[in-house]
Amino acid sequence: MVKIAIAAASSQLAREIMDKLIEAKKHEIVALVRKDPAQFPTLPGVKWVQTTYEDKLELVCLFKGVETVLSLFPVHLDAGNETQKRLIDAAVEAGVKRFAPSEWATGVKLESALEYIPWYAGKVEIAHYLENLNKEKKVIEYSRFQVGAFMNYLGHPHQTSKYVTTLPLQFDFGKQRATLIEGSLDDVVVWTTVQDIAGVVARAVEYKGEWPAIGGIYGSRVTNGEMLQLGEAIAKPFTVDWLKKEDIESGDLINGVNLRSATQEETEAFLKSAIRRILAGISRGAYDVTDEWNKILPDYEFTQVDDFIKEVWGGK
């Protein structure tokens, strides 16, 4: 049994992870939320706790006896990364063994692409914060769970997970269209399902060895050219909108928005800007991922992108 605290426990990925942890029927979960806990369902082994995350002493008390803290905040909404830093400091003070920062996307080369996808800058800042905490001696074990992109987005608009909603990004199988940069057929993205992310985390909290600081979770590593071929293999060839790299680099940037509360106009404007910026980030290797957790869990069977595509789109 592991006592686990989940920050931003009402977020979509957090709910996917929580359900997988509950399946084990042996963990105690402290689910931290800003809203009234009465709004959330009664779940076995789960205690919903309301917090503003602003009182460090309160967090220290909440973390007493906790072995692992999982943070799932959208980093672009955490001004100055103050909330995550407070969580980390409270975890250290409370004697928490392990901390998972709000990564859950991209890979180890993210920092080289922040000029294009600055809404993820908080991930890098928190990584440096954790590195500095352990510089003299290790005060907390942590792993940056890096997953590339959610494979489930390739199934949009179909609901391919219980909680995570999707958006059409560079590959829209529903409309048989793709948006790519000229000359980018060899650019790589690692695609990982949210189910596999949850599955790995559920195994990781019980792992007896030391967590790797860089915690790559590797579903399928696919080039843009290979993805186009997958589309053709199920008789759905893409119409490709080819973009010039110089146009992307000089384009207007709309920073990250809260898609839960954004208007349709705000969402569409963000997506138009974000897809172009994500493509530029991909060209810098931001969505390529290492395989630390795959090596630790060699018996775990990850969903492969061709199987996922065929299951969702084959015959449709």
C-alpha positions as CSV (number, residue, x, y, z in Angstrom):
1,M,0.0,0.0,0.0
2,V,1.2,3.5,-0.9
3,K,-0.3,6.7,0.3
4,I,-0.4,9.1,-2.6
5,A,-1.4,12.8,-2.9
6,I,-2.6,14.1,-6.2
7,A,-2.5,17.8,-6.9
8,A,-5.1,19.1,-9.4
9,A,-6.9,15.8,-8.8
10,S,-10.0,16.9,-10.8
11,S,-8.0,17.4,-14.0
12,Q,-8.7,15.0,-16.8
13,L,-5.4,13.1,-16.8
14,A,-5.4,13.0,-13.0
15,R,-8.8,11.2,-13.1
16,E,-7.4,8.6,-15.6
17,I,-4.5,8.0,-13.3
18,M,-6.6,7.9,-10.2
19,D,-8.9,5.2,-11.7
20,K,-5.9,3.1,-12.4
21,L,-4.6,3.5,-8.9
22,I,-8.0,2.6,-7.5
23,E,-8.0,-0.7,-9.5
24,A,-5.1,-1.9,-7.3
25,K,-7.5,-1.8,-4.3
26,K,-4.6,-1.1,-1.9
27,H,-3.6,2.6,-2.1
28,E,-4.7,5.5,0.0
29,I,-5.2,8.6,-2.2
30,V,-5.5,12.2,-1.0
31,A,-7.1,14.0,-3.9
32,L,-6.4,17.8,-3.7
33,V,-8.9,20.1,-5.4
34,R,-9.9,23.8,-5.2
35,K,-13.6,23.2,-5.4
36,D,-16.0,21.8,-2.8
37,P,-15.2,18.1,-2.3
38,A,-18.9,17.4,-2.2
39,Q,-19.0,17.9,-6.0
40,F,-16.8,14.8,-6.6
41,P,-17.8,11.2,-6.5
42,T,-17.2,8.9,-3.6
43,L,-14.4,6.5,-4.7
44,P,-12.8,3.6,-2.8
45,G,-9.6,4.7,-1.0
46,V,-9.9,8.3,-2.1
47,K,-10.3,11.3,0.2
48,W,-11.1,14.6,-1.6
49,V,-9.6,17.6,0.2
50,Q,-10.2,21.2,-0.6
51,T,-7.2,23.5,-0.7
52,T,-6.1,26.8,-2.2
53,Y,-2.5,25.5,-2.4
54,E,-1.4,28.9,-1.0
55,D,-0.7,27.8,2.6
56,K,2.5,25.9,2.8
57,L,1.9,24.7,6.4
58,E,-1.5,23.3,5.4
59,L,0.2,21.4,2.6
60,V,2.8,20.0,5.0
61,C,0.0,18.7,7.2
62,L,-1.8,17.2,4.2
63,F,1.4,15.5,3.1
64,K,2.2,13.8,6.5
65,G,2.5,10.1,5.9
66,V,2.4,10.5,2.1
67,E,5.0,8.7,0.1
68,T,4.3,10.0,-3.4
69,V,3.0,13.4,-4.6
70,L,1.7,13.6,-8.2
71,S,1.3,17.1,-9.6
72,L,-1.0,17.6,-12.6
73,F,-1.3,21.4,-12.8
74,P,-1.4,23.0,-16.3
75,V,1.9,24.9,-15.9
76,H,0.8,27.8,-18.0
77,L,-1.9,28.7,-15.4
78,D,0.6,28.6,-12.5
79,A,1.9,32.1,-12.4
80,G,5.6,32.1,-11.6
81,N,5.3,28.3,-10.9
82,E,4.7,29.4,-7.3
83,T,2.1,26.7,-6.6
84,Q,4.3,23.8,-7.8
85,K,7.3,25.2,-5.9
86,R,5.2,25.4,-2.8
87,L,4.1,21.8,-3.3
88,I,7.7,20.7,-3.6
89,D,8.8,22.6,-0.6
90,A,5.9,21.2,1.5
91,A,6.7,17.7,0.3
92,V,10.3,18.0,1.3
93,E,9.3,19.4,4.7
94,A,6.7,16.7,5.3
95,G,9.2,13.9,4.4
96,V,7.6,12.8,1.2
97,K,9.8,10.3,-0.6
98,R,8.8,11.0,-4.2
99,F,7.5,13.8,-6.3
100,A,6.2,13.8,-9.9
101,P,6.2,17.4,-11.4
102,S,3.7,18.5,-14.0
103,E,5.3,17.2,-17.1
104,W,3.0,14.7,-18.9
105,A,3.9,16.0,-22.4
106,T,6.9,16.6,-24.7
107,G,10.4,15.2,-24.0
108,V,13.9,15.9,-22.8
109,K,14.6,18.4,-25.6
110,L,11.8,20.7,-24.6
111,E,14.1,23.5,-23.4
112,S,15.6,24.0,-26.9
113,A,12.1,24.6,-28.3
114,L,10.6,27.1,-25.7
115,E,10.8,30.0,-28.1
116,Y,8.1,28.2,-30.0
117,I,6.0,26.6,-27.2
118,P,6.6,29.0,-24.3
119,W,3.4,27.9,-22.5
120,Y,5.5,24.9,-21.4
121,A,8.3,27.0,-19.9
122,G,7.1,26.1,-16.4
123,K,8.0,22.5,-16.9
124,V,11.7,23.4,-17.5
125,E,11.8,25.9,-14.6
126,I,10.4,23.3,-12.2
127,A,12.9,20.7,-13.5
128,H,15.8,23.1,-12.7
129,Y,14.2,23.8,-9.3
130,L,14.2,20.1,-8.4
131,E,17.8,19.7,-9.7
132,N,19.0,22.6,-7.5
133,L,17.2,21.1,-4.5
134,N,19.1,17.9,-4.8
135,K,22.4,19.6,-5.8
136,E,24.2,19.2,-2.5
137,K,22.4,16.1,-1.3
138,K,19.2,14.3,-2.4
139,V,16.3,15.7,-0.4
140,I,13.5,14.2,-2.6
141,E,13.3,11.6,-5.3
142,Y,11.5,12.7,-8.5
143,S,10.7,11.7,-12.0
144,R,9.7,13.9,-14.9
145,F,7.1,11.7,-16.6
146,Q,7.6,12.7,-20.2
147,V,5.2,11.2,-22.7
148,G,5.5,13.1,-26.0
149,A,1.9,13.7,-27.2
150,F,-1.3,11.9,-26.2
151,M,-2.1,9.3,-28.9
152,N,-5.7,9.7,-28.1
153,Y,-5.7,13.0,-30.0
154,L,-5.3,11.0,-33.2
155,G,-8.8,9.6,-32.5
156,H,-10.5,13.0,-32.4
157,P,-13.5,13.4,-32.3
158,H,-14.0,9.9,-31.0
159,Q,-13.9,9.5,-27.2
160,T,-11.0,7.0,-26.7
161,S,-10.5,7.5,-23.0
162,K,-12.9,8.0,-20.0
163,Y,-12.0,11.6,-19.1
164,V,-9.5,13.2,-21.5
165,T,-11.1,15.3,-24.2
166,T,-9.2,15.8,-27.4
167,L,-8.6,18.5,-30.1
168,P,-7.6,18.1,-33.7
169,L,-3.9,18.9,-34.0
170,Q,-1.5,18.3,-36.9
171,F,-3.1,15.1,-38.0
172,D,-6.9,15.2,-38.2
173,F,-8.0,11.7,-39.3
174,G,-11.7,12.8,-39.1
175,K,-11.2,15.3,-41.9
176,Q,-8.3,13.4,-43.6
177,R,-6.2,16.5,-43.3
178,A,-2.7,17.2,-42.0
179,T,-0.8,20.4,-41.3
180,L,2.9,20.1,-41.6
181,I,6.1,22.1,-42.3
182,E,7.7,21.7,-45.7
183,G,10.6,19.3,-45.4
184,S,9.4,17.8,-42.1
185,L,8.6,14.2,-43.1
186,D,11.4,12.9,-41.0
187,D,10.4,14.9,-37.9
188,V,9.6,12.6,-35.0
189,V,6.8,12.6,-32.4
190,V,6.4,10.0,-29.6
191,W,2.7,9.2,-29.2
192,T,1.5,7.6,-25.9
193,T,-2.1,6.8,-24.8
194,V,-3.4,8.3,-21.6
195,Q,-4.3,4.7,-20.6
196,D,-0.6,3.7,-20.9
197,I,0.5,6.8,-19.0
198,A,-1.9,5.9,-16.1
199,G,-0.7,2.3,-16.3
200,V,3.0,3.2,-16.0
201,V,2.3,5.6,-13.1
202,A,0.3,2.9,-11.2
203,R,3.4,0.6,-11.6
204,A,5.8,3.4,-10.8
205,V,4.3,4.2,-7.3
206,E,5.0,0.6,-6.3
207,Y,8.5,0.4,-7.9
208,K,11.1,-0.5,-5.3
209,G,14.0,1.0,-7.1
210,E,14.9,4.6,-7.5
211,W,12.9,6.7,-9.9
212,P,14.8,8.1,-12.9
213,A,14.9,11.9,-12.9
214,I,14.2,11.8,-16.6
215,G,11.2,9.5,-16.9
216,G,10.4,8.9,-20.5
217,I,7.3,6.9,-21.4
218,Y,7.6,5.7,-24.9
219,G,4.4,4.6,-26.7
220,S,5.2,4.8,-30.5
221,R,8.0,6.8,-32.1
222,V,6.6,7.9,-35.5
223,T,7.8,10.3,-38.2
224,N,5.4,12.6,-40.0
225,G,6.0,10.6,-43.1
226,E,5.1,7.3,-41.4
227,M,1.9,8.9,-40.0
228,L,0.8,9.9,-43.5
229,Q,1.5,6.3,-44.7
230,L,-0.7,5.0,-41.9
231,G,-3.5,7.2,-43.1
232,E,-3.1,5.8,-46.6
233,A,-3.0,2.2,-45.2
234,I,-6.6,2.5,-43.9
235,A,-7.7,4.1,-47.2
236,K,-7.8,7.6,-45.8
237,P,-5.0,9.5,-47.6
238,F,-4.4,13.0,-46.1
239,T,-4.7,16.3,-47.8
240,V,-1.7,18.1,-46.5
241,D,-1.5,21.8,-45.8
242,W,2.2,22.6,-46.2
243,L,3.6,25.5,-44.2
244,K,6.8,27.4,-44.7
245,K,9.1,27.4,-41.7
246,E,9.8,31.1,-42.0
247,D,6.1,31.9,-41.9
248,I,5.8,29.9,-38.7
249,E,8.7,31.6,-37.0
250,S,7.4,35.0,-37.8
251,G,3.8,34.3,-37.0
252,D,1.8,35.8,-34.1
253,L,2.0,33.9,-30.9
254,I,-1.0,33.3,-28.6
255,N,0.1,32.0,-25.3
256,G,-1.6,29.1,-23.5
257,V,-5.2,29.5,-22.5
258,N,-7.5,27.6,-20.2
259,L,-9.4,25.5,-22.7
260,R,-12.0,24.6,-20.1
261,S,-13.2,28.2,-19.8
262,A,-12.2,29.6,-23.2
263,T,-14.8,30.7,-25.7
264,Q,-15.0,29.0,-29.0
265,E,-13.4,32.0,-30.7
266,E,-10.5,31.9,-28.1
267,T,-10.1,28.2,-28.6
268,E,-10.0,28.4,-32.4
269,A,-7.5,31.3,-32.3
270,F,-5.2,29.4,-29.9
271,L,-5.4,26.2,-31.9
272,K,-4.4,28.0,-35.1
273,S,-1.4,29.6,-33.4
274,A,-0.6,26.5,-31.3
275,I,-0.5,24.0,-34.1
276,R,2.0,26.1,-36.0
277,R,4.2,26.5,-32.9
278,I,3.9,22.8,-31.9
279,L,5.1,21.9,-35.4
280,A,8.1,24.2,-35.0
281,G,8.8,22.6,-31.6
282,I,8.6,19.2,-33.1
283,S,11.2,20.2,-35.6
284,R,13.5,20.9,-32.6
285,G,12.9,17.5,-31.2
286,A,10.6,18.6,-28.4
287,Y,8.2,15.7,-28.8
288,D,10.8,13.0,-29.0
289,V,11.0,11.0,-25.8
290,T,13.5,8.7,-24.1
291,D,12.5,5.3,-22.7
292,E,13.5,5.1,-19.0
293,W,10.2,3.7,-17.8
294,N,10.0,1.3,-20.7
295,K,13.3,-0.2,-19.6
296,I,12.2,-0.4,-16.0
297,L,8.9,-2.1,-17.0
298,P,10.0,-4.4,-19.9
299,D,6.9,-6.5,-19.5
300,Y,4.5,-3.6,-20.0
301,E,2.8,-3.7,-23.4
302,F,2.3,-0.3,-24.8
303,T,-0.4,0.5,-27.4
304,Q,1.2,1.0,-30.8
305,V,0.0,3.8,-33.0
306,D,-0.8,1.6,-36.0
307,D,-3.0,-0.6,-33.8
308,F,-4.7,2.5,-32.3
309,I,-5.4,4.1,-35.7
310,K,-6.8,0.8,-37.1
311,E,-9.0,0.3,-34.1
312,V,-10.4,3.8,-34.2
313,W,-10.5,4.5,-37.9
314,G,-10.2,1.3,-39.7
315,G,-13.5,0.7,-41.7
316,K,-14.9,4.1,-40.7
